[in-house]
Amino acid sequence: MIEQTHLGGNFTLPGTAMTLNRVGYGAMQLAGRDGNKLVWGPPRDVEAATSVLREGVASGVNHIDTADFYGPHVTNQIIRKALSPYPDDLVIVTKVSVRRGEDGSWIPAFSREELTAAIHDNLRNLGRDALDVVNLRSMFSIHEPKEGSIEAPLRILAELQQKGLVRHIGLSNVTRTQIAEARAIVPIVCVQNHYNLAHRADDGLIDDLARDGIAYVPFFPLGGFNPLQSTKLSDVAARLGATPMQVALAWLLQRSPNVLVIPGTSSVEHLRENLESSTLQLSPEVIAALEGIAGEA
Ligand SMILES: NC(=O)c1ccc[n+]([C@@H]2O[C@H](COP(=O)([O-])OP(=O)(O)OC[C@H]3O[C@@H](n4cnc5c(N)ncnc54)[C@H](OP(=O)(O)O)[C@@H]3O)[C@@H](O)[C@H]2O)c1
C-alpha cells in the first residue's frame, strides 16, 4: 500500500525554490459559457468562483493553473480579485500560444507579438511583476501532441524570461521529441499533457520525466469536458466509500511522485471532495482493478 498524505505531499520544481503541494487547482472551470462558446465570459456565480479559490488556498493549495485565454481574461481577473495580495508560497502557472476567436475558437498564437502580448496580459490581469511558470502549449493539433518544431516560439519565451517577465518555463500538449528539443534550449520544469485513468498515452513519458525530476501535470485529470464514466471506477469507489472522482485523483497521486494534479471545479463542495482524495489509500488489488479502465471502449 502506498501511503498517501495530506494534499499528496509535495514536489519541488527542478532548479527552483518552488515547492508545490501535489494537489493543486485548475482554474479553467471558473470562466463561464455562452452557448457553444466554452470557457467564455464571466461565470454564472462570481461569488462561488471566489469562494472556491479562497477555500482552496486556505486549505493548503499552493499551485493554481490558469491561462489568460480562459474567459478570455476573466479567469485571471477573478484569481487576482480573490487572492491578491497573494500568499508568498502560491505558484500560479499559466500558458501561452493560444488566442480566442469571437466564435469561441482556440487559435494558435505563436508570433513574437502574440506571445509578448500574452505575457503582458497575464501580468496585468494577475497583477504580478513576473509570472512564476509559463507553459508553452504546442498547437500543431489542438487536441493532442503532434510533431513539429517548437524552437522558434520557445526562443521568444526564453527572451521574455531573460527580461525577467517569466521565472520558469514548462510545456503543454507536447511529444517526447518536442520536450527534448525544448530542453536543449531552456530548462523545463513541468510538462502538462492530457492524462487520466482512461487516457494513458503518456505512461512511459511520466516515468522518464520522473527520472529527470520534471513535474508531470495531467490536464483533464477527471476527464475534462466529458467527466470519467466507468463501471469499474464506480464499483471501486463504492467499495472504498469514496466518489469516482476521488478515486481517479488518488490513482493519479499514487501513479508517480512527479505527478501534480490540478482538478478543475466551480463548486466548493467538489473542491473539498477533490482535496480529500489525497488521503484515500488504494491497495494493490484496487490499483490492479483500476488498470483495466484504460482498455474499456
Ligand atoms: N494545457 C492544456 O491544454 C489544458 C487543457 C485543459 C485544461 N487544462 C487545465 O487543467 C485543469 C483541469 O482540467 P479541467 O478542469 O478541464 O477538467 P477536469 O479537472 O478533468 O474536470 C473538470 C470537470 O469535472 C467536474 N468535477 C470536478 N470535481 C468534481 C467532483 N468532485 N465530482 C464531480 N464532478 C467534478 C467539474 O464540474 P464542476 O465545476 O461542477 O465541479 C468539471 O465539469 C483546468 O482547470 C486547466 O487549468 C489545461
The ligand as an SDF file (V2000), in Angstrom:
LIG
                    3D

 48 52  0  0  0  0  0  0  0  0999 V2000
   -2.7660   22.5870  -21.0480 N   0  0  0  0  0  0  0  0  0  0  0  0
   -3.9510   22.4000  -21.6050 C   0  0  0  0  0  0  0  0  0  0  0  0
   -4.0980   22.3170  -22.8020 O   0  0  0  0  0  0  0  0  0  0  0  0
   -5.1560   22.2880  -20.7300 C   0  0  0  0  0  0  0  0  0  0  0  0
   -6.3650   21.8300  -21.2760 C   0  0  0  0  0  0  0  0  0  0  0  0
   -7.4550   21.7050  -20.4390 C   0  0  0  0  0  0  0  0  0  0  0  0
   -7.3530   22.0100  -19.1080 C   0  0  0  0  0  0  0  0  0  0  0  0
   -6.1750   22.4600  -18.6010 N   0  0  0  0  0  0  0  0  0  0  0  0
   -6.0330   22.7440  -17.1480 C   0  0  0  0  0  0  0  0  0  0  0  0
   -6.3210   21.5530  -16.4500 O   0  0  0  0  0  0  0  0  0  0  0  0
   -7.2790   21.8290  -15.4280 C   0  0  0  0  0  0  0  0  0  0  0  0
   -8.1260   20.6060  -15.1770 C   0  0  0  0  0  0  0  0  0  0  0  0
   -8.8640   20.2790  -16.3220 O   0  0  0  0  0  0  0  0  0  0  0  0
  -10.4240   20.5490  -16.4760 P   0  0  0  0  0  0  0  0  0  0  0  0
  -10.8970   21.4880  -15.4260 O   0  0  0  0  0  0  0  0  0  0  0  0
  -10.6600   20.9050  -17.8730 O   0  0  0  0  0  0  0  0  0  0  0  0
  -11.0370   19.1120  -16.2970 O   0  0  0  0  0  0  0  0  0  0  0  0
  -11.1210   18.0790  -15.0820 P   0  0  0  0  0  0  0  0  0  0  0  0
  -10.4270   18.5960  -13.8790 O   0  0  0  0  0  0  0  0  0  0  0  0
  -10.7260   16.7590  -15.6240 O   0  0  0  0  0  0  0  0  0  0  0  0
  -12.6950   18.0070  -14.8510 O   0  0  0  0  0  0  0  0  0  0  0  0
  -13.4550   19.1240  -14.5940 C   0  0  0  0  0  0  0  0  0  0  0  0
  -14.9150   18.6870  -14.6470 C   0  0  0  0  0  0  0  0  0  0  0  0
  -15.1640   17.7640  -13.5800 O   0  0  0  0  0  0  0  0  0  0  0  0
  -16.1650   18.2740  -12.7190 C   0  0  0  0  0  0  0  0  0  0  0  0
  -15.7520   17.9520  -11.3420 N   0  0  0  0  0  0  0  0  0  0  0  0
  -14.6760   18.4130  -10.6670 C   0  0  0  0  0  0  0  0  0  0  0  0
  -14.6130   17.8630   -9.4400 N   0  0  0  0  0  0  0  0  0  0  0  0
  -15.6720   17.0350   -9.3420 C   0  0  0  0  0  0  0  0  0  0  0  0
  -16.1500   16.1790   -8.3210 C   0  0  0  0  0  0  0  0  0  0  0  0
  -15.5200   16.0810   -7.1440 N   0  0  0  0  0  0  0  0  0  0  0  0
  -17.2860   15.4690   -8.5610 N   0  0  0  0  0  0  0  0  0  0  0  0
  -17.9470   15.5640   -9.7390 C   0  0  0  0  0  0  0  0  0  0  0  0
  -17.5320   16.3490  -10.7460 N   0  0  0  0  0  0  0  0  0  0  0  0
  -16.4050   17.0870  -10.5530 C   0  0  0  0  0  0  0  0  0  0  0  0
  -16.2490   19.7490  -12.9770 C   0  0  0  0  0  0  0  0  0  0  0  0
  -17.5470   20.2370  -12.7690 O   0  0  0  0  0  0  0  0  0  0  0  0
  -17.9230   21.1950  -11.5300 P   0  0  0  0  0  0  0  0  0  0  0  0
  -17.4540   22.5520  -11.8790 O   0  0  0  0  0  0  0  0  0  0  0  0
  -19.4040   21.0700  -11.4560 O   0  0  0  0  0  0  0  0  0  0  0  0
  -17.2460   20.6330  -10.3210 O   0  0  0  0  0  0  0  0  0  0  0  0
  -15.8620   19.8220  -14.4540 C   0  0  0  0  0  0  0  0  0  0  0  0
  -17.0040   19.5630  -15.2570 O   0  0  0  0  0  0  0  0  0  0  0  0
   -8.0720   23.0190  -15.9940 C   0  0  0  0  0  0  0  0  0  0  0  0
   -8.8010   23.6640  -14.9950 O   0  0  0  0  0  0  0  0  0  0  0  0
   -6.9780   23.8200  -16.6350 C   0  0  0  0  0  0  0  0  0  0  0  0
   -6.3420   24.6250  -15.6580 O   0  0  0  0  0  0  0  0  0  0  0  0
   -5.0850   22.5860  -19.3850 C   0  0  0  0  0  0  0  0  0  0  0  0
  1  2  1  0
  2  3  2  0
  2  4  1  0
  4  5  1  0
  4 48  2  0
  5  6  2  0
  6  7  1  0
  7  8  2  0
  8  9  1  0
  8 48  1  0
  9 10  1  0
  9 46  1  0
 10 11  1  0
 11 12  1  0
 11 44  1  0
 12 13  1  0
 13 14  1  0
 14 15  2  0
 14 16  1  0
 14 17  1  0
 17 18  1  0
 18 19  2  0
 18 20  1  0
 18 21  1  0
 21 22  1  0
 22 23  1  0
 23 24  1  0
 23 42  1  0
 24 25  1  0
 25 26  1  0
 25 36  1  0
 26 27  1  0
 26 35  1  0
 27 28  2  0
 28 29  1  0
 29 30  1  0
 29 35  2  0
 30 31  1  0
 30 32  2  0
 32 33  1  0
 33 34  2  0
 34 35  1  0
 36 37  1  0
 36 42  1  0
 37 38  1  0
 38 39  2  0
 38 40  1  0
 38 41  1  0
 42 43  1  0
 44 45  1  0
 44 46  1  0
 46 47  1  0
M  CHG  2   8   1  16  -1
M  END
$$$$
